[in-house]
Amino acid sequence: PYWKNSDVVTCDEPIVVSMYLKRGKGLLAVVANTGIQSQKTHIHFDLEHMSLSGRELIGTDLMTGNDIPCDDGSVSATIAGKHMLMYHLRVR
């Protein structure tokens, strides 16, 4: 849950991230903006802690089907206030 994952994911407030991890395979991240203003954020996942270090990841926005850049476990996004995104990051 987002209140216990600061060792594996970092982001800017008021953004929160909940993750579902399949070690060595990838993760599903639910990224929510709890504020009322649109927010630009940079989210960093600790790939080493999740047994994904050194692996190339492919990112997909599950709400739109669009590919998302995932450089060294980091993604950037702009999220409208009181909205969320769902990202699937998986090993190529």
PyMOL commands that set and color helices and strands:
alter all, ss='L'
color gray80, all
select helices_A, chain A and resi 2-4
alter helices_A, ss='H'
color red, helices_A
select strands_A, chain A and resi 9-10+15-22+26-33+39-45+57-61+67-68+74-79+84-91
alter strands_A, ss='S'
color yellow, strands_A
deselect
rebuild
show_as cartoon
